[in-house]
Amino acid sequence: MRSSSSRIRKLVAFVVIATTLTLSASAFAEKPGYTESKDDAGQVVKFTDDPLGATGLDPNIPMIGSRKPAQRTQMLRPRVNFVTEMRRSVEAL
């Protein structure tokens, strides 16, 4: 009885290891997002999945413009006629 239990454990361990190795090997099978070549000037690396080469980022396409923002004014304006108002309030006493 003990030998069949150890055989089952070995079989389960083998299946787990084989599955792990198979799945990890497929993870490394992705193609790189670049190509390398040699040129007279040196090595040339061209990225195939470059997001800056995407459509819609061309500086020559027409853009929708917006109005200029409103002119800013001071929210707390200095009181120019403060002295005359003070005189009126004191005279009213």
C-alpha positions in Angstrom: 0.0 0.0 0.0 2.8 2.3 0.8 4.5 1.8 -2.6 1.4 2.8 -4.5 1.0 6.0 -2.5 4.6 7.0 -3.2 4.1 6.2 -6.9 1.0 8.5 -7.0 3.0 11.3 -5.3 5.9 10.9 -7.8 3.4 10.9 -10.7 1.7 14.0 -9.4 5.0 15.8 -8.8 6.1 14.9 -12.4 2.9 16.2 -13.8 3.2 19.5 -11.9 6.8 20.0 -12.9 6.1 19.1 -16.6 3.1 21.6 -16.6 5.2 24.3 -15.0 8.0 23.9 -17.5 5.6 23.8 -20.5 3.7 26.9 -19.5 6.9 28.9 -18.7 8.4 28.0 -22.0 5.4 29.4 -23.9 5.7 32.7 -21.9 9.2 33.2 -23.4 8.0 32.6 -26.9 6.8 36.2 -27.5 8.4 38.1 -30.4 10.4 41.2 -29.4 8.9 44.6 -30.2 12.0 45.6 -32.1 14.3 44.6 -35.0 18.1 45.0 -35.1 20.2 45.4 -38.2 23.7 46.6 -39.0 24.3 49.7 -41.1 27.4 51.6 -42.3 27.0 54.0 -39.4 26.6 51.2 -36.9 23.8 49.3 -35.4 20.1 50.3 -36.2 17.3 49.3 -33.8 13.8 49.9 -35.1 10.9 49.6 -32.7 7.7 48.0 -34.2 5.4 48.8 -31.3 6.4 52.4 -30.8 3.5 54.3 -29.4 4.9 57.6 -30.7 4.6 56.3 -34.2 0.8 55.9 -33.8 -1.7 57.6 -36.0 -3.3 60.7 -34.7 -0.1 62.2 -33.3 1.0 63.8 -36.5 1.7 67.5 -36.0 0.3 68.4 -39.5 -3.3 67.2 -38.9 -5.9 69.9 -38.2 -6.7 70.4 -34.5 -9.9 71.7 -32.9 -9.0 75.0 -31.2 -10.8 76.6 -28.3 -11.4 80.2 -27.2 -8.9 82.1 -25.3 -9.4 81.9 -21.5 -11.1 84.8 -19.8 -9.0 87.7 -18.6 -8.2 87.4 -14.9 -9.3 90.2 -12.6 -8.5 90.6 -9.0 -11.2 89.2 -6.8 -10.3 91.6 -4.0 -10.1 95.0 -5.5 -8.5 97.9 -3.5 -11.1 100.3 -2.2 -10.2 103.6 -3.7 -12.9 105.7 -2.0 -12.4 104.2 1.4 -11.5 107.5 3.2 -14.7 109.2 2.1 -16.8 106.3 3.2 -15.1 106.3 6.6 -16.0 110.0 7.0 -19.6 109.4 6.1 -19.8 106.5 8.7 -18.2 108.6 11.4 -20.4 111.6 10.6 -23.5 109.4 10.9 -22.6 108.6 14.5 
